[in-house]
Amino acid sequence: MMKISLYNAKDLEEIEQLYIDVFTASENETEGQTVGLIAYKLMTDTVDGNVYAFTAVEDDVIIGCVFFSKLTFSNNRTSYMLSPMAIKTSEQKKGLGQKLISYGLNELKNIGVETVLTYGDPSFYSKVGFAAVSVEVIPPPFKLSFSDGWLVNSLSTKELETITGKSGCVKAFNNADLW
């Protein structure tokens, strides 16, 4: 039976390897190493409260993981960014990613987070409530390679407000080449 929960720091190496394996299989070895390093940095170089990670575990094996890290804006608004997300290759196309993301979004909503952004595939993330948002409405920390991938999920009933000024991200994503 699958269990979803906040990640355990003792699982750092297993989580890093999950990202390496998944992104190597879907992209290439370089991408696998890059995303594995991002996951590692999120778990080791990020201040508590600035990152949340949730794992899906079945038979004592981590089969999925999703990270949410803090985004800050010059007007003192705070959001979180969903990235990276990985589901063990043999477990993909079973709805596990959607369950894991929904669990994480609900946990963030429970602590008062109002908006979550991601930079990814609109056709996948729309299944869990994300919709395209203009970079003029919510500015990303760096110029995006493809602006159609900038997506937002409002966790509150408030109308989405335009955010002006600069945005910032956690150290693991503070690299223009990742965007």
C-alpha positions, 0 to 999 in steps of 0.5 A: 500500500502506498503512503504519501508523507513529508520526506525524511532526511535519512532518505536523501540518497534514495531521493537523489537517486530517484531523480537521477534515474528518472531524468536520465531515462526520460531525457539524458544522463546530463539532465539526470545528474543536473536534476539529481543535484537540484534535489540534493541541494534542496534537501541540504542547502535550503533553510527549513520552511523554504522547502517542502518535499513529499514522498510516495513510498510503497514496500519501503521504496520511494517511488515518487517525490515532489518538491515545493520551494519558496519564491519571494517577491519585492512586494513581500508576497510569498509563493512556492514553486513546484519543482522538481517532480519525479515518479519512478519510471515503472510507476508512471502513467498510473496517476501517482504524480497527480496524487502526490502533487495534490497531497503537497498542494493540500499541505501547503494550503493548510499552512496558509500558502496562497499560490504555487507556481511551476515551470513545466508541461501545461498538459500535465500540470493542468490536471492538478489545477495549474493554469498558464500565467503571464510573466507580466502578472507573476514574474519568474526569477529569471527569463524563461526559455518557454513562457508557455510553461509558467503556470500557477495554482491558486490555493485561495479564493482570492483573485490572483493579483498582479505582482510587480517587481523582482522575484527570487528563488532558493539557492538551488534554482538561482541559476539562469540556465535552469530557466 
